[in-house]
């Protein structure tokens, strides 16, 4: 598998993991049992898809982990902001820059 394809799959996995987590959170705080159940069901399906996406390829996941963590951080922050209205704090931005720097360093080592 090419490195570019690996990056696309890792980004997709990050979207699925952070998105599935957000769906579960929406389910936990839903006002009705029907909505709660639907969010849980869809969240479970999305998280199962994430698990398959990240584990099905025959890649050496260790060296790609830094890139994945950087993708996950970005996606999680976007979901937190646009879905839950949570603006990142200064410490989150600074820490995030370190995470992104680490992901970039890891990607250069490939």
Biotite code that builds the C-alpha atoms (Angstrom):
import biotite.structure as struc

atoms = struc.array([
    struc.Atom([0.000, 0.000, 0.000], chain_id="A", res_id=1, res_name="UNK", atom_name="CA", element="C"),
    struc.Atom([1.355, 3.419, -0.905], chain_id="A", res_id=2, res_name="UNK", atom_name="CA", element="C"),
    struc.Atom([2.080, 6.004, 1.736], chain_id="A", res_id=3, res_name="UNK", atom_name="CA", element="C"),
    struc.Atom([-0.554, 8.352, 0.252], chain_id="A", res_id=4, res_name="UNK", atom_name="CA", element="C"),
    struc.Atom([-3.243, 5.658, 0.510], chain_id="A", res_id=5, res_name="UNK", atom_name="CA", element="C"),
    struc.Atom([-2.153, 4.988, 4.096], chain_id="A", res_id=6, res_name="UNK", atom_name="CA", element="C"),
    struc.Atom([-2.574, 8.680, 4.934], chain_id="A", res_id=7, res_name="UNK", atom_name="CA", element="C"),
    struc.Atom([-6.064, 8.758, 3.412], chain_id="A", res_id=8, res_name="UNK", atom_name="CA", element="C"),
    struc.Atom([-7.087, 5.655, 5.379], chain_id="A", res_id=9, res_name="UNK", atom_name="CA", element="C"),
    struc.Atom([-5.644, 7.089, 8.588], chain_id="A", res_id=10, res_name="UNK", atom_name="CA", element="C"),
    struc.Atom([-7.530, 10.339, 8.066], chain_id="A", res_id=11, res_name="UNK", atom_name="CA", element="C"),
    struc.Atom([-10.741, 8.390, 7.398], chain_id="A", res_id=12, res_name="UNK", atom_name="CA", element="C"),
    struc.Atom([-10.122, 6.345, 10.557], chain_id="A", res_id=13, res_name="UNK", atom_name="CA", element="C"),
    struc.Atom([-9.645, 9.542, 12.579], chain_id="A", res_id=14, res_name="UNK", atom_name="CA", element="C"),
    struc.Atom([-12.925, 10.947, 11.217], chain_id="A", res_id=15, res_name="UNK", atom_name="CA", element="C"),
    struc.Atom([-14.724, 7.703, 12.062], chain_id="A", res_id=16, res_name="UNK", atom_name="CA", element="C"),
    struc.Atom([-13.257, 7.446, 15.569], chain_id="A", res_id=17, res_name="UNK", atom_name="CA", element="C"),
    struc.Atom([-13.840, 11.065, 16.571], chain_id="A", res_id=18, res_name="UNK", atom_name="CA", element="C"),
    struc.Atom([-17.232, 11.077, 14.845], chain_id="A", res_id=19, res_name="UNK", atom_name="CA", element="C"),
    struc.Atom([-18.287, 7.857, 16.550], chain_id="A", res_id=20, res_name="UNK", atom_name="CA", element="C"),
    struc.Atom([-17.218, 9.255, 19.920], chain_id="A", res_id=21, res_name="UNK", atom_name="CA", element="C"),
    struc.Atom([-19.257, 12.410, 19.227], chain_id="A", res_id=22, res_name="UNK", atom_name="CA", element="C"),
    struc.Atom([-22.313, 10.325, 18.331], chain_id="A", res_id=23, res_name="UNK", atom_name="CA", element="C"),
    struc.Atom([-21.999, 8.393, 21.589], chain_id="A", res_id=24, res_name="UNK", atom_name="CA", element="C"),
    struc.Atom([-21.721, 11.665, 23.509], chain_id="A", res_id=25, res_name="UNK", atom_name="CA", element="C"),
    struc.Atom([-24.812, 13.006, 21.758], chain_id="A", res_id=26, res_name="UNK", atom_name="CA", element="C"),
    struc.Atom([-26.593, 9.797, 22.728], chain_id="A", res_id=27, res_name="UNK", atom_name="CA", element="C"),
    struc.Atom([-25.624, 10.087, 26.366], chain_id="A", res_id=28, res_name="UNK", atom_name="CA", element="C"),
    struc.Atom([-27.096, 13.577, 26.608], chain_id="A", res_id=29, res_name="UNK", atom_name="CA", element="C"),
    struc.Atom([-30.145, 13.063, 24.366], chain_id="A", res_id=30, res_name="UNK", atom_name="CA", element="C"),
    struc.Atom([-33.436, 13.982, 26.012], chain_id="A", res_id=31, res_name="UNK", atom_name="CA", element="C"),
    struc.Atom([-35.468, 11.023, 24.744], chain_id="A", res_id=32, res_name="UNK", atom_name="CA", element="C"),
    struc.Atom([-34.915, 7.280, 24.748], chain_id="A", res_id=33, res_name="UNK", atom_name="CA", element="C"),
    struc.Atom([-35.552, 7.013, 21.004], chain_id="A", res_id=34, res_name="UNK", atom_name="CA", element="C"),
    struc.Atom([-32.948, 9.649, 20.118], chain_id="A", res_id=35, res_name="UNK", atom_name="CA", element="C"),
    struc.Atom([-30.510, 8.215, 22.634], chain_id="A", res_id=36, res_name="UNK", atom_name="CA", element="C"),
    struc.Atom([-30.921, 4.736, 21.149], chain_id="A", res_id=37, res_name="UNK", atom_name="CA", element="C"),
    struc.Atom([-30.471, 5.997, 17.586], chain_id="A", res_id=38, res_name="UNK", atom_name="CA", element="C"),
    struc.Atom([-27.294, 7.915, 18.453], chain_id="A", res_id=39, res_name="UNK", atom_name="CA", element="C"),
    struc.Atom([-25.927, 4.849, 20.253], chain_id="A", res_id=40, res_name="UNK", atom_name="CA", element="C"),
    struc.Atom([-26.760, 2.554, 17.337], chain_id="A", res_id=41, res_name="UNK", atom_name="CA", element="C"),
    struc.Atom([-25.209, 4.832, 14.713], chain_id="A", res_id=42, res_name="UNK", atom_name="CA", element="C"),
    struc.Atom([-22.236, 5.522, 17.012], chain_id="A", res_id=43, res_name="UNK", atom_name="CA", element="C"),
    struc.Atom([-21.628, 1.774, 17.396], chain_id="A", res_id=44, res_name="UNK", atom_name="CA", element="C"),
    struc.Atom([-21.752, 1.279, 13.626], chain_id="A", res_id=45, res_name="UNK", atom_name="CA", element="C"),
    struc.Atom([-19.365, 4.176, 13.007], chain_id="A", res_id=46, res_name="UNK", atom_name="CA", element="C"),
    struc.Atom([-16.921, 2.958, 15.678], chain_id="A", res_id=47, res_name="UNK", atom_name="CA", element="C"),
    struc.Atom([-17.064, -0.582, 14.253], chain_id="A", res_id=48, res_name="UNK", atom_name="CA", element="C"),
    struc.Atom([-16.261, 0.848, 10.821], chain_id="A", res_id=49, res_name="UNK", atom_name="CA", element="C"),
    struc.Atom([-13.356, 2.743, 12.385], chain_id="A", res_id=50, res_name="UNK", atom_name="CA", element="C"),
    struc.Atom([-12.028, -0.464, 13.947], chain_id="A", res_id=51, res_name="UNK", atom_name="CA", element="C"),
    struc.Atom([-12.157, -2.227, 10.609], chain_id="A", res_id=52, res_name="UNK", atom_name="CA", element="C"),
    struc.Atom([-10.611, 0.691, 8.706], chain_id="A", res_id=53, res_name="UNK", atom_name="CA", element="C"),
    struc.Atom([-7.628, 0.997, 11.029], chain_id="A", res_id=54, res_name="UNK", atom_name="CA", element="C"),
    struc.Atom([-7.007, -2.755, 11.452], chain_id="A", res_id=55, res_name="UNK", atom_name="CA", element="C"),
    struc.Atom([-7.797, -4.314, 8.054], chain_id="A", res_id=56, res_name="UNK", atom_name="CA", element="C"),
    struc.Atom([-4.779, -2.965, 6.117], chain_id="A", res_id=57, res_name="UNK", atom_name="CA", element="C"),
    struc.Atom([-1.566, -4.915, 6.505], chain_id="A", res_id=58, res_name="UNK", atom_name="CA", element="C"),
    struc.Atom([0.556, -1.971, 7.525], chain_id="A", res_id=59, res_name="UNK", atom_name="CA", element="C"),
    struc.Atom([3.146, -1.394, 10.173], chain_id="A", res_id=60, res_name="UNK", atom_name="CA", element="C"),
    struc.Atom([0.920, 0.804, 12.313], chain_id="A", res_id=61, res_name="UNK", atom_name="CA", element="C"),
    struc.Atom([3.647, 1.830, 14.768], chain_id="A", res_id=62, res_name="UNK", atom_name="CA", element="C"),
    struc.Atom([5.484, 4.246, 12.466], chain_id="A", res_id=63, res_name="UNK", atom_name="CA", element="C"),
    struc.Atom([2.172, 5.738, 11.321], chain_id="A", res_id=64, res_name="UNK", atom_name="CA", element="C"),
    struc.Atom([0.819, 6.279, 14.820], chain_id="A", res_id=65, res_name="UNK", atom_name="CA", element="C"),
    struc.Atom([2.169, 9.829, 15.158], chain_id="A", res_id=66, res_name="UNK", atom_name="CA", element="C"),
    struc.Atom([0.457, 10.852, 11.929], chain_id="A", res_id=67, res_name="UNK", atom_name="CA", element="C"),
    struc.Atom([-2.775, 9.218, 13.087], chain_id="A", res_id=68, res_name="UNK", atom_name="CA", element="C"),
    struc.Atom([-2.666, 11.045, 16.431], chain_id="A", res_id=69, res_name="UNK", atom_name="CA", element="C"),
    struc.Atom([-2.199, 14.362, 14.601], chain_id="A", res_id=70, res_name="UNK", atom_name="CA", element="C"),
    struc.Atom([-5.186, 13.602, 12.329], chain_id="A", res_id=71, res_name="UNK", atom_name="CA", element="C"),
    struc.Atom([-7.278, 12.552, 15.324], chain_id="A", res_id=72, res_name="UNK", atom_name="CA", element="C"),
    struc.Atom([-6.424, 15.758, 17.198], chain_id="A", res_id=73, res_name="UNK", atom_name="CA", element="C"),
    struc.Atom([-7.425, 17.944, 14.246], chain_id="A", res_id=74, res_name="UNK", atom_name="CA", element="C"),
    struc.Atom([-10.681, 16.105, 13.581], chain_id="A", res_id=75, res_name="UNK", atom_name="CA", element="C"),
    struc.Atom([-11.619, 15.974, 17.277], chain_id="A", res_id=76, res_name="UNK", atom_name="CA", element="C"),
    struc.Atom([-11.066, 19.717, 17.665], chain_id="A", res_id=77, res_name="UNK", atom_name="CA", element="C"),
    struc.Atom([-13.168, 20.471, 14.584], chain_id="A", res_id=78, res_name="UNK", atom_name="CA", element="C"),
    struc.Atom([-15.993, 18.264, 15.848], chain_id="A", res_id=79, res_name="UNK", atom_name="CA", element="C"),
    struc.Atom([-15.779, 19.811, 19.330], chain_id="A", res_id=80, res_name="UNK", atom_name="CA", element="C"),
    struc.Atom([-16.012, 23.291, 17.838], chain_id="A", res_id=81, res_name="UNK", atom_name="CA", element="C"),
    struc.Atom([-18.697, 22.749, 15.190], chain_id="A", res_id=82, res_name="UNK", atom_name="CA", element="C"),
    struc.Atom([-20.838, 20.150, 16.972], chain_id="A", res_id=83, res_name="UNK", atom_name="CA", element="C"),
    struc.Atom([-20.526, 21.115, 20.616], chain_id="A", res_id=84, res_name="UNK", atom_name="CA", element="C"),
    struc.Atom([-19.534, 24.775, 20.353], chain_id="A", res_id=85, res_name="UNK", atom_name="CA", element="C"),
    struc.Atom([-16.348, 24.198, 22.339], chain_id="A", res_id=86, res_name="UNK", atom_name="CA", element="C"),
    struc.Atom([-13.596, 26.640, 21.469], chain_id="A", res_id=87, res_name="UNK", atom_name="CA", element="C"),
    struc.Atom([-10.104, 25.261, 22.180], chain_id="A", res_id=88, res_name="UNK", atom_name="CA", element="C"),
    struc.Atom([-8.215, 26.872, 25.038], chain_id="A", res_id=89, res_name="UNK", atom_name="CA", element="C"),
    struc.Atom([-4.788, 28.388, 24.599], chain_id="A", res_id=90, res_name="UNK", atom_name="CA", element="C"),
    struc.Atom([-3.181, 25.348, 26.211], chain_id="A", res_id=91, res_name="UNK", atom_name="CA", element="C"),
    struc.Atom([-5.072, 23.058, 23.813], chain_id="A", res_id=92, res_name="UNK", atom_name="CA", element="C"),
    struc.Atom([-3.839, 25.081, 20.830], chain_id="A", res_id=93, res_name="UNK", atom_name="CA", element="C"),
    struc.Atom([-0.239, 25.025, 22.084], chain_id="A", res_id=94, res_name="UNK", atom_name="CA", element="C"),
    struc.Atom([-0.410, 21.316, 22.886], chain_id="A", res_id=95, res_name="UNK", atom_name="CA", element="C"),
    struc.Atom([-2.049, 20.697, 19.525], chain_id="A", res_id=96, res_name="UNK", atom_name="CA", element="C"),
    struc.Atom([0.794, 22.458, 17.729], chain_id="A", res_id=97, res_name="UNK", atom_name="CA", element="C"),
    struc.Atom([3.180, 20.082, 19.475], chain_id="A", res_id=98, res_name="UNK", atom_name="CA", element="C"),
    struc.Atom([1.041, 17.104, 18.438], chain_id="A", res_id=99, res_name="UNK", atom_name="CA", element="C"),
    struc.Atom([0.953, 18.321, 14.827], chain_id="A", res_id=100, res_name="UNK", atom_name="CA", element="C"),
    struc.Atom([4.722, 18.907, 14.891], chain_id="A", res_id=101, res_name="UNK", atom_name="CA", element="C"),
    struc.Atom([5.244, 15.367, 16.139], chain_id="A", res_id=102, res_name="UNK", atom_name="CA", element="C"),
    struc.Atom([2.985, 13.986, 13.411], chain_id="A", res_id=103, res_name="UNK", atom_name="CA", element="C"),
    struc.Atom([4.925, 15.936, 10.795], chain_id="A", res_id=104, res_name="UNK", atom_name="CA", element="C"),
    struc.Atom([8.251, 14.645, 12.137], chain_id="A", res_id=105, res_name="UNK", atom_name="CA", element="C"),
    struc.Atom([6.880, 11.107, 12.101], chain_id="A", res_id=106, res_name="UNK", atom_name="CA", element="C"),
    struc.Atom([5.670, 11.506, 8.504], chain_id="A", res_id=107, res_name="UNK", atom_name="CA", element="C"),
    struc.Atom([9.110, 12.726, 7.382], chain_id="A", res_id=108, res_name="UNK", atom_name="CA", element="C"),
    struc.Atom([10.677, 9.574, 8.786], chain_id="A", res_id=109, res_name="UNK", atom_name="CA", element="C"),
    struc.Atom([8.645, 7.384, 6.431], chain_id="A", res_id=110, res_name="UNK", atom_name="CA", element="C"),
])
